[in-house]
């Protein structure tokens, strides 16, 4: 395996690890819909949420 391959694998692994860390941190802080700017305050029932989290809470 060439050095370039190891660098690419390392960068991809770092990106995946950072994304996973962001998701875990957001879920622990109480966000129901990660990426929605109102996810921590709307509780999944707001009509301004464009990500569709209000649909998920209505079905539950």
DAHU-V12207 format. One record per helix or strand of 3 or more residues. SS is the DSSP state (helix for helix, strand for strand). FROM is the first residue (numbers start at 0). LEN is the number of residues. If there is no record, write none. Layout:
SS | FROM | LEN
SS | FROM | LEN
//
This chain:
helix | 2 | 26
helix | 38 | 4
helix | 52 | 7
//
